[in-house]
Amino acid sequence: MADFRGCIQEVREVYMSTKDKFLAMCLRESGKVVGLLVINGIDDEKRLNLGHVVLSKYQDNDHDLEGIEALIKHCFDAEGVLSVITNNVAESLEGMRVKGNNGGRQGYYRNWGKVTMRVVVFCVLFAAAAMAEVHENPGSPEPVPHEKYIRVISEADSPVQPTYIKTRDGLYVAAAVRKPKGDGPFPAIIIWHGAPGGRGMEQLAGWSRGDTGGPVWERFLQEGYVVAVADYRGGDMNLISSPSTTGIVTSIDDGLSIIEYVKGLKYVDANRLSLYGVSLGGNLVMQLISRVPVHRAIVGAPAAVWFLGARFPAKPAPGLDAFADIKPDPEVARKNIEPIKIPVLIPVGKADRLLGMARMLHDALAEAGKSVRLEIYDHGYHDFCLGPQGQTRTDLPRGEILLDSALEALEKSVAFVKDQLK
């Protein structure tokens, strides 16, 4: 690092914007800082201006082509730009035409020579690494009294609105909606439970009030969010959890109808709608963000089996290896992941048998260059992040309890949808 510090000021003054944020480029294996990257801005012609510098000893490698392709793909697909501009002292050579995924339009990348190409490689690799994070969080196995975390919003100010939303085949799906006091428009979040579907209004309304001891639903309401606690149809999970190939209506259709309804509420800011789903509801949320634009997505212990193109095993293995043998379909996963443009947060517990599935989803999103963050919590059981849901859990010796890690996961979730998660 010592040999690198001396050039930072010169780089800042000569090659990079002084007002923008620097990103450190680090070796994956050792974490050693080997360069800097800065995004100087995107102009009116959708040209992304990148500034970058890399220690000379790390410029001589054979990853040029891979890095260039990854950079161009990320800029075109994720940032919506049409071309990339880099600024440094190398003389530019002939331009190189490349195709970008922008509705069939083409963009151009200026080839700044062999040295610059090698510099860009590191920018791409480490920018992609920064978009994917894994954090392990300590926690206690002892229950936390939940009383002070529930019924914190008066129903006089925020009554539960029982709502029935018409879906594609004419079936009405239930949702319990609560809004902050006032006219709005407010940001909103739709929260989907785990399996099975078809819980009904009484269950949804109870959750929205915190009747079962779970603090999640009211916590977002406290932060000024419209909260819709939503249902979806039940049935054979292998049929209703993936897009139909036979014309049947699935839970995905239910979810799309609910999103459309919530976005259309006069007191909702449609541009600030986030989604939250746990377990099977997490699979639903992943399917939805592959199809419609929303602000953020949280998937707690997601049963993303179908999103990744796999099938739910008839007899899952016992214990924490229940889904170890699941084999995603790479092409299905690729097609589902490719359209995703928003950050995804994945909270999961170490005592959850879907931990491996959560890692699998995280890795698939990360490898595709998507923004994803995996938060793993000590002692967290399946669905722990919602707290007690009033369910009979024979897999839990003490039943559903509120853990301190659930409260931490909740605060991170709130910060995430508000774009404040550090």
Number of C-alpha atoms within 10 A of each C-alpha: 10 6 8 15 10 10 12 13 12 11 17 19 10 12 18 27 18 14 9 12 12 18 16 17 24 20 15 11 6 7 9 12 15 20 25 24 23 23 17 19 14 18 10 8 9 16 20 22 18 21 23 24 26 21 16 13 8 13 21 13 10 10 13 20 12 12 20 22 13 19 22 23 18 21 19 22 19 19 13 16 22 24 23 20 17 21 16 17 11 12 11 14 11 10 11 11 13 15 16 21 18 14 6 8 9 14 20 17 19 16 20 21 13 15 15 22 18 22 25 24 23 28 28 23 20 19 19 19 18 18 15 21 15 14 10 13 15 12 15 13 15 11 12 14 12 18 13 9 15 19 17 15 16 10 11 8 12 17 17 20 14 16 16 16 18 15 19 14 11 8 13 16 23 26 29 27 21 25 24 22 14 11 10 15 17 21 26 28 27 26 26 26 25 21 17 16 19 15 18 16 19 12 18 24 22 18 24 30 25 25 17 18 24 30 29 26 24 23 22 21 23 13 14 18 26 30 27 30 26 31 29 29 25 16 15 9 18 13 18 21 25 23 17 14 7 7 7 12 18 22 27 23 23 24 24 19 17 24 23 13 12 22 18 12 12 12 18 21 18 21 13 18 24 26 26 25 27 29 24 25 31 28 25 33 29 29 25 23 23 18 15 13 17 22 21 22 27 26 28 31 33 30 27 29 27 25 29 28 20 18 19 15 13 6 8 13 13 9 11 14 15 18 21 15 10 18 12 19 15 13 11 14 19 16 14 19 23 15 16 24 19 17 20 25 23 26 27 35 26 18 17 24 21 26 26 19 23 27 19 18 25 22 18 19 23 19 12 16 25 25 21 24 21 22 20 25 26 19 22 27 25 25 24 28 28 24 25 22 21 15 9 9 11 9 11 11 7 9 13 25 22 24 26 23 24 28 21 15 24 21 15 18 24 18 14 19 25 15 12 10 11 6
